[in-house]
């Protein structure tokens, strides 16, 4: 959950993405040349959806305070 929160706030998400898409298995060394395209697409979509979710929350709070 912390990893998904870090990615949603866009603070250091590239390090998380690169370390996870190059991982192979538990207790194995990451392989730089072998990258999973499925996880790359997952992270890109999660960044887009997560960013819009936080942006909508921020705009909702600003509009609600402006209306009051």
C-alpha positions in Angstrom: 0.0 0.0 0.0 2.9 2.4 0.7 4.3 1.7 -2.7 1.1 2.6 -4.4 0.7 5.7 -2.3 4.3 6.8 -3.2 3.5 6.3 -6.9 0.2 8.2 -6.6 2.0 11.2 -5.2 4.6 11.0 -8.0 7.5 11.2 -5.5 10.2 8.8 -6.6 7.9 6.6 -8.6 10.5 5.9 -11.3 12.8 4.1 -8.8 9.9 2.0 -7.7 8.9 1.1 -11.2 12.4 0.3 -12.4 13.2 -2.0 -9.4 9.9 -3.8 -9.8 9.9 -4.4 -13.5 13.4 -5.8 -13.5 12.8 -8.1 -10.6 12.7 -11.8 -11.4 11.7 -13.7 -8.2 12.1 -13.6 -4.4 15.7 -13.6 -3.3 17.0 -13.4 -6.9 19.1 -10.6 -8.5 17.3 -8.2 -10.8 18.1 -8.5 -14.5 18.4 -5.1 -16.3 17.9 -6.4 -19.8 14.8 -8.4 -19.0 11.8 -6.1 -18.5 8.2 -7.1 -18.3 6.0 -5.1 -20.6 2.9 -6.0 -18.5 4.2 -4.3 -15.4 5.4 -1.3 -17.4 1.9 -0.7 -18.8 0.4 -1.3 -15.3 2.6 1.4 -13.7 1.8 3.9 -16.5 -1.9 3.4 -16.2 -1.7 3.5 -12.4 0.2 6.8 -12.5 -2.4 8.3 -14.8 -5.4 7.1 -12.8 -3.8 7.9 -9.4 -2.7 11.4 -10.5 -6.2 12.2 -11.8 -7.7 10.8 -8.5 -5.6 13.1 -6.4 -6.1 16.0 -8.7 -9.9 15.6 -8.5 -9.7 15.4 -4.7 -7.7 18.6 -4.6 -10.0 20.4 -7.0 -13.1 19.2 -5.0 -11.7 20.6 -1.8 -10.9 23.9 -3.4 -14.3 24.3 -5.0 -16.1 23.3 -1.8 -14.2 25.9 0.2 -14.8 28.5 -2.5 -18.6 27.8 -2.5 -18.8 28.2 1.3 
